[in-house]
Amino acid sequence: MSLKRTLVGLFRSHDGTSDRAKDPALKTRYYNLQKDKAWEEVSATLKKIPGYRVLHEVESVGEIILEKKTALGRTLDITVSVLNTTPVRCAVDIYSASRGSLGDLGGNYRVIQRLYGSLDKKLGKYKVD
């Protein structure tokens, strides 16, 4: 992680992915899977990651709400969205925010990287570059 990301983390306590993200690690991930199959894979993968707790799942909307407690006692609220882009392609976006007013020192950025890493291991053969 870069010094710039840590400095930004002093003031910002949230991070998210999008198509227009300047940082390649925060770009939306696309997979050549139908949404219902991608939903099953993403949901099963997220439930197996230690330290994360699934609070809520809404398959019709394509959102999974997770919670993670950090070593310093802070709580992170994470939303994973599985969206249909075409009948055989879907997108996965992640938004992570820390509870509290101070920055997170890049903690949300690392959480997004870790979640995408886990999803890419499971869905790597379907990933679109």
N, C-alpha and C positions, 0 to 999 in steps of 0.2 A: 504494500500500500504506500502511496506517495505522501510526501510531506504536505502537498497541497490538499489532499483529501483529509488529512488529520486537521489541518488549519481550518478548513471549511467545517469540519465536525465540531469545532469549538463553539460555533454559533448555531448550527443547524442540527435539529434532532429528528430529521426524517430523510428518507431517500426512496426513490422509486425508479422503475424502468419505463422506457418509452421508445418509440421509433426514432424520435429526434434527439436522443441522448448523445452528448458529445463523447462521453466515456464508453468505449466498446463493451465494457463489462456491464453497463446498464442499458444495453439495447434489448428490446423485446425479443424473445426467443420464438421461433416458428418451427412447427413440427408437421410433417406430412402424415397426419392422423385425423380421423374424424373426431369431432369434439367429445362424443360419448366415450370412445376408447381412450382418448387423451385424459379425460376426466378421471376415469378409473385408475389409470397409471399414476397420474399426478397425486390423486388422493391417497392411494396406497403407499406411494413413496414418502409423502410428507408425514404420514402416520408412523412410519418406521424410523424417522430421524430422532435420535435421542436429544432431549433438552427442549423439544418443541411440543406444545400441546394444542391439538385441534379443538377450537372452541365451537365453531359453527361451519356447516357446509350447506350451500344452496346450489344444487346441481342445475336447476332451471336457469339461474343467473350465471352460474359458472364461477362462484366465489368460494374460497376456503379462508376462514379466519383462524390464524394461529397466534399463540402467545409464547414468549420466551422470556425467562428470567435470566438476567446477566449475573456475572460473578460479583458485581458491585451492588446487586439488589434492585437494579432498575428493571422495568418491564417493557418489553417491546411488543407492539401490536403489529401483526403482519397480515396483509391481504394478498392472496394469490388468486389471480383471475385467469380463467381458461376461456378464451374467446374463439368463436368460429369465424374464420376469414373466408374460406371457400368450403364446399362440401367435403373436401378431402384434406383440408389444411386448417390448423388452429394456431393461436398465439397464446403465450403464457407471459403475463406481466406480474410483477411483484412490487408492493408498496410496503415499506417498513417505517414505523414511527415509534419514538421513545416517549414514554410518559414522563412528564416533568418539563421544566422550562429550560434547563441548560442543554448544551450540545452533547453529542454522543461520542465524539472523538473518532468518527468513522465506523462506529459499531453497526449501524444500519446497513452501510455499504458492505461490510464483511458478511452480514447475515444474508444479504441478497446474493453475494457471490457463493456462499456455502449452499444455499437452496438451489441455485442454478446448477452448481456442480453436481449435486445429488440428482437433480432431474436430468441433467445431460448424461450421467452414467446410465440411468434407466432408459432414457428415450433417445440416446445418441444416434442410433441407427436411423431415426426418423427426422433428425434435425436438418433444417434448411439453413444454409450459410448465406 
